[in-house]
Amino acid sequence: MTQVKGYLSSDNRKKVTTSKLLEMKKAGEKISMLTAYDFSMATVIDRAGIDIILVGDSASNVMVGNNTTLPMTVDQMIYHGKSVMNGVEKAMVVVDMPFGSYHASPSEAVTNAVKIMRETEADCLKLEGGIEIIESVKAILAAGIPIMGHLGLMPQSINKYGSFGLRAKDDKEAQKLIEDAKLLEDAGCCSLVLEKIPAELAANVTKELTIPTIGIGAGPFVDGQVLVMHDMLGLNIGFSPKFLRRYANLYDVITEAVQSYINDVKSSDFPSSDESY
């Protein structure tokens, strides 16, 4: 058994579930959440002790190189979700429902949600929006599928916003966000992501709700935090928002490793006699 900064990374950890998240909020224990999109990275961060792994439609940006999350499809999210699930034992795995997969009708939303859950065997789905999608939320929940909500900056609505700027700065939008948060909780959502909103507003929402809130660019007064793994590990050097803290600089580490490999190949230093059969 290994231990890192007080958190167990062994089989002694229990599987994180929706009920566990509620227990954590009640106990005042912060919830840690990171994205992952493949087996290898999911295995690493699960064994490190992360509470939740989000298979985000941000794969569109960091894995494919698209400017937005909009191109992601249900089948692509299933591919990434299944890859992550193959590497996870303890963390709760949440898969984003992609743009267009839950907007047309509640029946279509349920069909897509069931397909994602059945083929990935994930623990939960995440949907963006409040009152606009509440009927789809209710229908998916009625099918027995847990939902993590998402309010504030919603990347799937980027064309409506026109920018990735701070949301809910004015009273009208802030009031709607509070109402939407309560609506999602009342419908039965197990948790709620709050993205890029004023810290004071996030704190107020967190106090109002009995379900956990998980912030990204929403200040410290929420029940947990989420970052995109590629950003916090310093792999995505072109993205530096105010809320991002980099915990490593893997871009430079990998670059140096690749250059060393190239030099060893060019100089015939690799493979050595010990590395040959």
C-alpha positions in Angstrom: 0.0 0.0 0.0 1.2 3.5 -0.9 0.2 6.7 0.6 0.4 10.2 -1.0 -0.2 13.3 1.2 -2.6 11.4 3.4 -4.7 9.9 0.7 -4.7 6.2 0.1 -3.9 4.8 -3.3 -4.6 1.2 -2.6 -7.6 -1.1 -2.7 -8.5 0.0 0.8 -10.3 3.0 -0.8 -14.0 2.4 -1.3 -15.7 3.0 -4.6 -16.9 6.6 -4.9 -20.7 6.7 -5.4 -23.4 9.3 -5.6 -24.2 8.7 -1.9 -20.5 9.0 -1.0 -20.5 12.5 -2.6 -23.4 13.5 -0.4 -21.6 12.2 2.7 -18.5 14.2 1.7 -20.5 17.4 1.4 -22.1 16.8 4.8 -18.7 16.1 6.4 -17.1 19.1 4.8 -14.7 16.9 2.8 -13.7 18.6 -0.4 -14.3 16.6 -3.6 -11.4 16.2 -6.2 -12.2 15.8 -9.8 -10.1 15.6 -13.0 -10.8 14.8 -16.6 -9.4 11.7 -18.4 -10.0 10.4 -21.9 -8.0 7.2 -22.1 -7.1 4.0 -20.2 -3.5 4.9 -19.3 -4.2 8.3 -17.7 -7.4 7.1 -16.1 -5.4 4.3 -14.4 -2.8 6.7 -13.1 -5.2 9.3 -11.6 -7.5 6.6 -10.2 -4.6 5.0 -8.4 -3.5 8.4 -7.2 -6.8 8.7 -5.3 -9.0 11.1 -7.3 -12.6 11.1 -6.2 -14.3 11.7 -9.6 -13.0 11.3 -13.2 -14.9 13.3 -15.8 -14.8 11.9 -19.3 -15.4 15.4 -20.7 -16.4 16.5 -24.1 -13.3 18.7 -23.7 -11.7 15.7 -25.5 -12.7 17.7 -28.5 -10.2 20.4 -27.6 -7.3 18.6 -25.9 -7.4 15.2 -27.8 -8.6 16.4 -31.2 -7.6 20.0 -31.4 -11.0 21.5 -32.1 -11.8 25.0 -31.0 -15.1 24.0 -29.3 -16.7 20.9 -27.7 -19.5 21.0 -30.3 -18.1 18.4 -32.8 -18.2 15.5 -30.2 -20.6 12.7 -30.9 -22.3 10.1 -28.7 -20.1 7.4 -30.3 -17.0 9.4 -29.6 -18.0 9.9 -26.0 -18.7 6.2 -25.6 -15.2 5.4 -27.0 -13.5 7.7 -24.5 -15.8 6.6 -21.7 -15.2 2.9 -22.2 -11.4 3.5 -22.4 -11.5 5.3 -19.0 -13.7 2.7 -17.4 -11.3 0.0 -18.3 -8.7 1.7 -16.2 -10.7 2.7 -13.1 -11.5 0.8 -10.0 -12.4 3.4 -7.3 -13.2 6.8 -8.7 -16.7 7.7 -9.8 -16.7 8.1 -13.6 -18.9 10.8 -15.1 -19.4 11.0 -18.9 -20.5 14.2 -20.7 -23.5 13.9 -22.9 -22.4 15.7 -26.0 -24.0 18.7 -27.8 -27.3 17.8 -29.5 -27.7 14.4 -27.7 -30.3 15.6 -25.2 -31.8 18.8 -26.7 -34.3 17.6 -29.3 -36.7 15.7 -27.0 -36.8 13.8 -23.7 -37.2 10.5 -25.5 -34.1 11.0 -27.7 -32.2 12.1 -24.6 -33.1 8.9 -22.8 -32.2 6.8 -25.8 -28.7 8.5 -26.0 -28.2 8.3 -22.2 -29.1 4.6 -22.1 -26.7 3.9 -25.0 -23.8 5.8 -23.3 -24.4 4.1 -19.9 -24.9 0.6 -21.4 -21.8 0.8 -23.6 -19.4 2.5 -21.2 -20.8 1.2 -17.9 -20.0 4.6 -16.4 -21.5 5.8 -13.1 -23.1 9.0 -14.1 -23.8 11.4 -16.9 -23.3 15.2 -17.1 -25.6 17.6 -18.9 -25.3 21.4 -19.4 -28.3 23.6 -18.7 -31.2 24.4 -16.4 -34.8 25.0 -17.2 -34.2 24.7 -20.9 -33.4 21.0 -20.6 -35.2 20.1 -17.4 -37.7 17.7 -19.1 -34.8 15.7 -20.6 -33.1 15.7 -17.1 -36.3 14.3 -15.5 -36.7 11.7 -18.2 -33.1 10.4 -17.9 -33.4 10.4 -14.1 -36.6 8.4 -14.4 -34.7 5.8 -16.4 -32.5 5.3 -13.3 -29.5 7.2 -14.6 -27.7 9.6 -12.2 -27.0 13.1 -13.5 -24.5 15.7 -12.7 -25.7 19.1 -13.7 -23.6 22.0 -15.1 -24.4 25.7 -14.9 -22.5 29.0 -15.4 -20.2 29.0 -18.5 -21.6 26.1 -20.6 -19.1 25.3 -23.4 -21.8 23.7 -25.5 -23.6 27.1 -25.7 -20.5 29.0 -26.7 -22.0 30.2 -29.9 -24.8 31.8 -27.9 -22.4 33.5 -25.5 -19.9 34.6 -28.1 -17.0 34.2 -25.7 -15.6 32.1 -22.8 -15.9 35.0 -20.4 -17.2 35.1 -16.8 -20.9 34.3 -16.6 -23.6 35.4 -14.2 -22.0 38.8 -13.5 -25.3 40.7 -13.6 -28.2 40.1 -11.2 -30.6 38.7 -13.7 -28.3 35.9 -14.9 -27.2 35.2 -11.3 -30.8 34.8 -10.2 -31.6 32.5 -13.1 -28.5 30.4 -12.2 -29.7 30.1 -8.6 -33.2 29.1 -9.8 -31.8 26.6 -12.3 -29.6 25.1 -9.6 -32.6 24.5 -7.3 -34.5 23.1 -10.2 -31.8 20.6 -11.0 -31.6 19.6 -7.3 -35.3 19.2 -7.0 -35.4 17.0 -10.2 -32.9 14.6 -8.5 -29.4 15.5 -9.9 -26.7 14.1 -7.6 -24.3 17.1 -8.0 -23.6 20.3 -9.9 -20.7 21.8 -11.8 -20.4 25.6 -11.6 -18.1 27.0 -14.2 -16.6 30.4 -14.4 -18.9 32.4 -12.2 -18.2 34.9 -9.4 -17.0 33.2 -6.2 -19.6 34.8 -4.0 -22.4 33.5 -6.2 -20.9 30.0 -6.2 -20.7 30.2 -2.4 -24.4 31.2 -2.2 -25.5 28.4 -4.5 -23.4 25.9 -2.5 -25.1 27.0 0.7 -28.6 26.7 -0.8 -28.1 23.2 -2.1 -28.0 19.9 -0.3 -26.2 18.3 -3.3 -22.4 18.9 -3.8 -21.2 21.7 -6.1 -17.9 21.3 -8.0 -16.3 24.4 -9.3 -14.0 25.3 -12.1 -13.2 29.0 -12.1 -15.9 29.4 -9.4 -13.7 30.2 -6.3 -12.9 28.2 -3.2 -16.3 28.1 -1.5 -17.7 25.2 -3.4 -17.7 21.5 -2.3 -15.1 20.4 -4.8 -12.9 21.4 -7.7 -12.4 20.1 -11.3 -9.7 20.8 -13.8 -8.9 19.5 -17.2 -6.0 17.1 -16.7 -4.0 18.3 -19.8 -4.2 21.8 -18.4 -3.1 21.1 -14.8 -0.3 18.8 -16.0 1.1 21.5 -18.3 0.5 19.6 -21.5 -1.6 22.3 -23.0 0.7 25.3 -22.9 -1.6 27.5 -25.0 -4.3 27.8 -22.3 -3.7 29.9 -19.2 -6.9 31.1 -17.6 -6.9 32.8 -14.2 -8.4 29.8 -12.4 -5.8 27.3 -13.7 -3.0 26.1 -11.4 -0.3 24.0 -13.1 1.0 21.1 -11.0 3.6 20.0 -13.5 5.2 21.1 -16.7 5.0 17.9 -18.8 5.2 19.7 -22.1 8.9 20.4 -21.3 9.5 17.0 -19.7 8.1 15.2 -22.7 9.9 17.5 -25.2 13.2 16.8 -23.5 12.6 13.1 -23.4 11.8 13.0 -27.1 14.8 15.1 -28.0 17.0 12.8 -26.0 15.6 9.8 -27.8 16.1 11.4 -31.2 19.7 12.2 -30.3 20.4 8.6 -29.1 18.9 7.1 -32.3 20.8 9.5 -34.5 24.1 8.8 -32.7 23.4 5.0 -32.7 23.6 5.1 -28.9 20.2 3.4 -28.8 19.7 0.5 -28.6 22.8 -0.6 -26.7 24.1 -4.1 -26.5 22.1 -4.5 -23.3 19.0 -3.5 -25.1 19.5 -5.9 -28.0 18.6 -9.6 -28.2 
